[in-house]
Amino acid sequence: MIAFIHDLDIDDLPAAVVRQVRDCLLDLVGVAAAGSATRLSKIAREHACHNLRGSAHGARLIFDGRTVSPLGAAFAHNVELRRGEKASPFFA
């Protein structure tokens, strides 16, 4: 499976698959953007910044820029996505 992923070239994929992947990625960014504006998301980002700080192997918060631990980023981004998914047709 790993070799398949590493050897995969976008030109080898059917056009319909590429369109669907692009639509899903665009939706993901939109959902995260919508979710990042919520009060709960701001609380989650602050919690991650104060209690789940980054290190040399930190992760940057999307739409925020601060670095936290990978666990902190996963937590904060999960909240953003869960809050924003209500507006997405892919989660209907």
C-alpha positions as CSV (number, residue, x, y, z in Angstrom):
1,M,0.0,0.0,0.0
2,I,2.8,2.4,0.9
3,A,4.5,1.8,-2.5
4,F,1.2,2.4,-4.3
5,I,0.8,5.8,-2.5
6,H,4.4,6.8,-3.2
7,D,4.2,5.8,-6.8
8,L,0.8,7.3,-7.4
9,D,0.8,10.1,-10.0
10,I,-2.3,12.3,-10.4
11,D,-2.1,11.9,-14.2
12,D,-2.8,8.2,-13.7
13,L,-6.1,8.8,-12.0
14,P,-9.5,9.1,-13.8
15,A,-10.6,12.8,-14.2
16,A,-13.7,12.1,-12.1
17,V,-11.6,10.9,-9.2
18,V,-9.4,14.0,-9.4
19,R,-12.5,16.3,-9.5
20,Q,-13.9,14.5,-6.5
21,V,-10.7,14.8,-4.5
22,R,-10.4,18.5,-5.4
23,D,-14.0,19.1,-4.3
24,C,-13.5,17.2,-1.1
25,L,-10.3,19.2,-0.3
26,L,-12.0,22.5,-1.1
27,D,-14.9,21.5,1.1
28,L,-12.5,20.5,3.9
29,V,-10.8,23.9,3.8
30,G,-14.2,25.7,3.7
31,V,-15.5,23.6,6.7
32,A,-12.4,24.4,8.7
33,A,-12.6,28.1,7.8
34,A,-16.3,28.2,8.9
35,G,-15.5,26.3,12.1
36,S,-12.5,28.4,13.0
37,A,-14.8,31.5,13.4
38,T,-16.9,29.8,16.2
39,R,-16.5,30.6,19.8
40,L,-15.9,27.0,20.7
41,S,-13.1,26.8,18.2
42,K,-11.4,29.8,19.6
43,I,-11.6,28.3,23.1
44,A,-10.1,25.0,21.7
45,R,-7.2,26.9,20.0
46,E,-6.5,28.8,23.2
47,H,-6.5,25.6,25.2
48,A,-4.1,24.0,22.8
49,C,-1.8,26.9,22.9
50,H,-1.7,27.1,26.7
51,N,-1.9,23.4,27.7
52,L,-0.7,21.5,24.6
53,R,2.2,23.6,23.6
54,G,4.4,22.9,20.7
55,S,8.0,21.6,20.7
56,A,10.6,21.1,18.1
57,H,8.2,18.8,16.4
58,G,5.1,21.0,16.7
59,A,2.3,21.6,14.3
60,R,0.9,24.9,13.1
61,L,-2.7,25.7,13.7
62,I,-4.6,26.4,10.5
63,F,-6.1,30.0,10.2
64,D,-4.1,30.8,13.4
65,G,-0.4,30.3,12.8
66,R,0.6,29.4,16.3
67,T,2.5,26.2,16.9
68,V,1.3,23.6,19.3
69,S,2.0,19.9,19.8
70,P,0.6,17.5,17.2
71,L,-2.0,16.4,19.8
72,G,-3.0,20.1,20.4
73,A,-3.4,20.6,16.6
74,A,-5.4,17.5,16.2
75,F,-7.7,18.6,19.1
76,A,-8.2,22.2,17.9
77,H,-8.6,21.2,14.3
78,N,-11.1,18.5,15.2
79,V,-13.2,21.1,17.0
80,E,-13.0,23.4,14.0
81,L,-14.1,20.7,11.6
82,R,-16.9,19.5,13.9
83,R,-18.2,23.0,14.3
84,G,-18.0,23.9,10.6
85,E,-19.3,20.6,9.2
86,K,-23.0,21.7,9.6
87,A,-22.6,24.0,6.5
88,S,-21.0,21.3,4.3
89,P,-23.1,19.3,1.8
90,F,-20.6,16.4,2.1
91,F,-21.7,15.8,5.7
92,A,-25.4,15.9,5.1
